[in-house]
């Protein structure tokens, strides 16, 4: 029976029985298309370490993270810069803990039971730096490009240089961080002296 207003291929599809070779062949193709993404799409996919800070969600590329560890005692350093929370002993090595809240212009945070330290994978192996975060979520597979601007509340002034952009994943708005400029910005006085 010809259905009015539908293309011919729709009419032939509705006449085909589930056991017909044509239907099995076409559905077989569809199954392959669904389970095997196009190579160009697969290449663009990125894995993000997602974490929460002050109710906002942030992400770092997996390759930018060396490890995630439980928070232990953080010893404050007298007269240190505001961006540095203190030092933490990590398997006999001193790890500098960065106050990401301060860098991003967020209000000071309280340490929580679920707090974790994300240790950065920096080019200099002698530089051990970690971010104290409220909570770490499971790794997410995302597809760039990112939106140009992160959350409006975090995009003013120099804070914007710490972001690659933002994207939605699983209903969450994730601000993707760029850790490269963070180390030079740890000590504001150095920037002023070199200017």
N, C-alpha and C positions, 0 to 999 in steps of 0.2 A: 504494500500500500504506500503510495507516494504521499509524503507529508508536505503540505503547502508551506512555502516560506523557508524551507530548510535546504541546504546544499545537497547535491546528489550523494556525496559520500556519507552524510548523516543517514540518509534513507537506506543505503546499502548496509551500513553498520547496524541499524535496527533490525534489518531482515536476517542478519547473520546469527546463527545459533552458537552458543558457547563452545560447542564441540567442533565448529568449523575450523579448517586449517587457516583460513584467512584471519579469523579473530585471534587464534593462538599466536600466529605470526606477528600481528600488529601489537598485541598486548605484551608479547615477549620483547619487542623493541622498546615499548614504553617502560617496561621494568628495568631494562638496561639504562635507559635515559635517567630514570629516577635514582637508581642506586650508584651510578657512576657519573659524577659531575664532569662537565667539560674541563679539559686540562687547564685552560686559562683561568677558570674559576678556582680550581684547586690550588693553583699557584698563588693566587691573591689572598687566600685564607691565612689568617694569623691567629696565634694562640695568645691569650691574654691572662695574666695573673690579675684577678679582680679582687679589690679590697674596699672596705668601708672606712670612711673617716668623717666624723661629725655629721653622719646621716647622708653623706654624698658617696657615690661609688666612683672608684678610680681604677685604672688599669695600667699595667706595665707589660710589655712584650716578654714572653717567656725567656727569650735569650738574654734579656737585660737583668734577670734575677738569678743569683747564684744559689740561694736557698732561702727557706722560710723557717724560722726557729721560734721557740717559745720565749717569751720575754722573761729575763731574769733581772737581778738587781742592776739598776742603772746608777752609776756614781756620777754625781754632778761635778763639773770642773769649775773651780772658783774663777771668776772673771772671764768665763768663756763667752763666746758670741751668742746672741739670742737664738740663732738657728740651731745650736747644738744643745741637745738635752743632756748629754753626758757620755760616759763610757760603759760598755758592758763586756764582761769576760765571755768570750766564745771559744771554748776548747783551748784555753791558754793564750789566746790572742785578744788584744783590745779592739773592740768594734766601736766606732764612733756612731752614736745614735743621733739622727737628725730629726729636728722638730718640723715635720712636714706641715703641721698646722700653721706654724709661724711663717714658713716660706710661702704658703698659699694664701696667707691673710685670713685664716680661719681663727675663731676664738680658741684659747688654750683648752686642751682636752685632758680628761682624767683617765688614768690607766685603768683598764677593765680586765676582768678575768679572761676574756677571750682575746685580749690584745696579743699581737704577734709582731715579730721583727722581720721585715723583708730585707735581706742582704743583697745589695746590688752587685751585679757582675760588671765591674769597671775594667777599662783597658789596663790600668795600673794594678797589678796583682798585690802590691804593697798597700793599696788604699782600701781599707775595710770600712764600708759605710752601710748603715742600715736605717730603714724607716720604721718608726713605731706606728702601727696602724690598729684600728679598733677590732677588725675582724677580716679574715681572708675567706673568700668564697671559692667554689670550684673553678677550675680553668675553663674559659669560654673560647670557643672557636668563632671568630668574627670575620667579616668580609669588608675591608676598606673599600673605598676611601672614607675617611672620617669627615664629619661636618667640620667646617673651618674653625668655628669658635667653640670653646668649651662653655660650661654653664655661665650665664651672664654674671653671676655673683663672683666668679673667679677669674674673669677675663680682663679686669681693669689693671692698668699700669704694667709693671714688668712681670707680674705673675703669669701673664699670658705666654711668656717664653718657655714656661715649664710644660706646656701642653702640645701634643700633636694634633689634638682635636677631640671630638666627642662622637659617640654613636649610641644607638639603641640596640640592646641585646636582651632578649627574654623579658622585655618590659622594663629594663633598667636603663637609665641614662648613665653611660660610663664615660668619664673624662679620662682620656688616654694621656698619660704623662710622658714627657721626654726627659730622661734623667741627665742627658749630656750637659745642659747648662746649669744644672743644680750645684755641682761642686764649685764652679767659679763664683756662684752667688752666695756661698755659705758665709763669706766674710765681706760684708758690704764695704768696710773701710778700705779694703784692697782695691776695689773698683775706683773709689774716690781718689786714692793716692796715685793710681796709674793714669787718671784722666788729665 
